Amino acid sequence: MTVARGVQGYICTPHEKESNNLVEKLSSSINITNIYFVTATFSSESMLYFPNRANHYILASFSDSIDLELIYTRIPERLSFVFKLSDSLFERSSPNIKYMSIYFTRYVYGELEISDIANIIARREKVRNLTLAQLQFLNSSHPKFVFPYARNVIMLEVEGEKTHQSDQKYCERTQRDVARKGLQLINLVSLSILDKLK
């Protein structure tokens, strides 16, 4: 069921005045595949786990191990996070990924349930990639509330429609399709890609 995938993860760090220096350093890394400027929408279920969250982030995809010290030392007081991708459930090539909808599950679903989720979402033509992932927080102080579902993350990468609002509604319909099967995906955060920096 799993597919080999070039991108092995995403770093997400708040966009601030010093971000140009970070983008330059990330751009020079051979392991950084793409860099985006994104706006983030956190769900009400996830806000407790994202202290000092920001509205805008630098999102960088990496294809191999990277030096996370670059992020640690840059914004110690702001929360950055990493999605480490594990199993790709399906992948369709597209140069026009404009939206990422990231979910979590409260239960560890088995292979049968994951297969059901993949089959349902595969019918949604604008979803280009569906991947299982793990969430890791990067900051100098531990969050007050530990996110208990960090290993139960599911990431959808969506080909953009006319507006980010329409992308969000598209993902909400996709989420409802999965719920009809009795499987619950809970929105963690949505990332709208505003600009590609690399």
C-alpha positions in Angstrom: 0.0 0.0 0.0 2.9 2.4 0.7 4.7 4.3 -2.0 8.3 5.5 -2.0 8.4 9.2 -1.6 11.1 11.8 -2.2 10.0 14.3 0.5 10.6 12.9 4.0 9.2 15.8 6.0 8.3 19.4 6.4 9.7 22.1 8.8 7.3 24.8 9.8 8.7 27.9 11.5 7.1 31.3 12.2 7.7 34.0 9.6 9.4 37.0 11.3 11.8 39.8 10.5 14.7 37.4 10.5 13.1 35.0 8.1 15.1 36.2 5.1 18.3 34.9 6.7 16.6 31.5 7.4 15.3 31.2 3.9 18.8 31.9 2.5 20.3 29.2 4.8 17.6 26.7 4.0 17.9 27.4 0.2 21.6 26.6 0.3 20.9 23.1 1.8 20.9 20.3 -0.7 18.3 18.5 1.4 15.7 21.2 1.2 13.4 20.5 -1.7 10.9 23.4 -1.6 10.4 26.5 0.6 7.0 28.1 0.9 5.4 31.2 2.6 2.2 30.0 4.1 -0.7 31.1 6.3 -1.8 28.8 9.0 -5.3 28.1 10.4 -5.3 26.1 13.6 -8.4 24.2 14.6 -10.1 24.8 18.0 -9.1 21.3 19.0 -5.4 22.0 18.4 -5.0 25.6 19.8 -4.0 24.4 23.3 -1.1 22.5 21.9 0.3 25.4 19.9 1.4 28.1 22.3 2.9 31.3 20.7 1.4 30.2 17.4 1.7 32.5 14.4 -0.4 33.4 11.4 2.3 33.0 8.9 5.1 30.4 8.6 8.0 29.4 6.4 7.4 25.8 5.3 10.3 23.9 4.0 10.2 20.3 2.6 13.2 18.1 3.2 14.3 14.9 1.5 17.0 13.7 4.0 18.2 14.4 7.5 18.7 18.1 8.2 20.3 20.2 11.0 17.3 21.2 13.2 19.7 23.3 15.3 19.2 26.0 12.6 15.6 26.3 13.8 16.3 25.8 17.5 18.8 28.6 17.7 16.8 31.0 15.5 13.4 31.2 17.3 13.8 29.8 20.8 10.7 31.5 22.2 8.4 30.8 19.2 7.0 27.4 18.5 8.3 25.6 15.3 7.3 22.1 14.4 8.3 19.3 12.0 6.1 16.8 10.3 8.1 13.6 9.6 6.4 11.7 6.8 6.3 7.9 7.2 4.0 6.0 4.8 2.7 7.6 1.6 -0.8 6.1 1.0 -1.0 7.5 -2.5 0.8 10.1 -4.6 -0.2 11.9 -7.8 2.3 14.3 -9.4 1.3 17.9 -9.4 3.2 21.2 -9.8 0.3 23.1 -8.2 0.0 22.1 -4.5 -1.6 25.1 -2.9 -3.1 23.8 0.3 -2.2 21.3 3.0 -4.8 20.0 5.4 -3.4 18.1 8.4 -5.5 15.9 10.6 -5.0 13.6 13.6 -6.9 10.6 14.9 -7.6 9.9 18.6 -7.2 6.2 18.0 -4.4 4.2 16.3 -6.1 2.8 13.3 -5.0 -0.5 11.9 -4.1 -1.4 8.4 -7.8 -2.0 7.4 -9.0 1.4 8.6 -6.0 3.2 7.0 -6.8 1.4 3.7 -10.4 2.5 4.0 -9.3 6.2 4.6 -6.9 6.0 1.6 -9.6 4.5 -0.7 -12.1 7.2 0.2 -9.7 10.1 -0.2 -8.2 8.7 -3.4 -11.6 9.4 -5.1 -11.1 13.1 -4.4 -9.3 14.2 -7.5 -7.8 17.4 -6.1 -6.0 15.5 -3.3 -2.6 14.9 -4.8 -0.8 13.2 -1.9 -2.0 11.4 1.3 0.7 10.6 3.8 0.9 9.3 7.4 3.2 11.5 9.5 4.5 12.2 13.0 4.5 15.7 14.6 7.5 16.9 16.5 7.5 20.3 18.3 10.7 22.4 18.3 11.1 25.0 21.0 13.3 25.7 24.0 10.5 25.4 26.6 8.1 22.5 26.7 4.4 23.3 25.9 2.0 23.4 28.8 -0.1 20.7 27.2 1.6 17.7 25.5 0.0 16.8 22.2 -1.0 13.1 22.8 -1.6 12.2 19.1 1.7 13.2 17.6 2.1 9.7 16.0 -1.4 9.7 14.5 -1.1 12.5 11.9 -2.5 12.3 8.4 -1.5 14.9 5.8 -3.4 15.8 2.6 -1.7 17.9 -0.1 -4.3 19.5 -2.3 -4.2 21.0 -5.8 -5.4 24.6 -5.4 -8.8 25.8 -6.4 -9.7 29.5 -7.0 -9.4 30.6 -3.3 -8.0 29.2 -0.1 -11.6 29.3 1.3 -12.7 26.9 -1.5 -9.7 24.7 -0.7 -10.8 24.6 2.9 -14.4 23.7 2.0 -13.1 20.9 -0.3 -11.1 19.4 2.5 -14.1 19.7 4.9 -16.1 17.7 2.3 -13.3 15.1 2.1 -13.3 14.9 5.9 -17.1 14.3 5.9 -16.7 11.5 3.3 -14.3 9.7 5.7 -16.6 10.3 8.7 -19.5 8.5 6.8 -17.4 5.4 7.0 -17.2 5.7 10.8 -13.6 7.0 10.8 -12.9 10.3 12.4 -10.2 12.7 11.1 -9.8 15.8 13.4 -8.4 18.9 11.8 -5.0 19.9 13.4 -3.9 22.8 11.1 -4.4 23.9 7.6 -1.6 25.6 5.6 -2.4 27.8 2.6 0.5 28.3 0.3 0.8 32.0 -0.6 4.2 32.0 -2.3 6.9 29.5 -3.4 10.3 30.8 -2.2 12.4 27.9 -3.6 
